[in-house]
């Protein structure tokens, strides 16, 4: 370790700073929250932004700890990496793996009916990542 490392696919670079990751996570979370207040916003799109918020927030925590992680949308895999490195995550974050399918499968029309997962409502109101400082 010793350096911030995300393992992107060959030929691709990952963007930025810790603050950039956090800003993007906050933006996705706000889009998901706003979507809940409009009947015109599809549940699939709300879930997509909630998934993106969780993914980026967890990656930000891993970056802050200089923990390597792969280029992935799999929240459960990211949680596992965090836990292997003794990062303290809230129960809401540990349950965020249920959002993983919304990263790709629901982004396009015709992917089927989407029902918002029950924990999502709570996560949208209370989402947080608590990492104990070293």
Secondary structure, DSSP 4 states (H G I P E B T S, - for coil): --S--EEPPTT------HHHHHHHHHHHHHHHHHHHT-TTS-HHHHHHHHHHHHHHHHHHHHHHTT--EES---HHHHHHHHHHTT----HHHHGGGGGGGGGTTTSSTTS------HHHHHHHHH--------
